[in-house]
Amino acid sequence: MLYNYDAYLDKCPLPLVKTRVFLKKMQAGDICLIRIYDQGSKKNILNYLTKFAWSYSQKIISDHGLEIEITK
């Protein structure tokens, strides 16, 4: 399943909270695609993914945007 979340207007801590909800729902083979624009949320989500050893890749999508693809 593909979980897709665009946090364009969301500010910290909402993107992290929503990301954690998606991660809890994910099963093997699922993908979660997140687009984040808030600086605090970028840092918090990346730190969370690293701390709990989630497999992810990231790419810059604009001057302020970051796209993160998380796989399970």
Secondary structure, 3 states (H helix, E strand, C coil): CEEEEEECCCCCCHHHHHHHHHHHHCCCCCEEEEEECCHHHHHHHHHHHHHCCCEEEEEECCCCCEEEEEEC
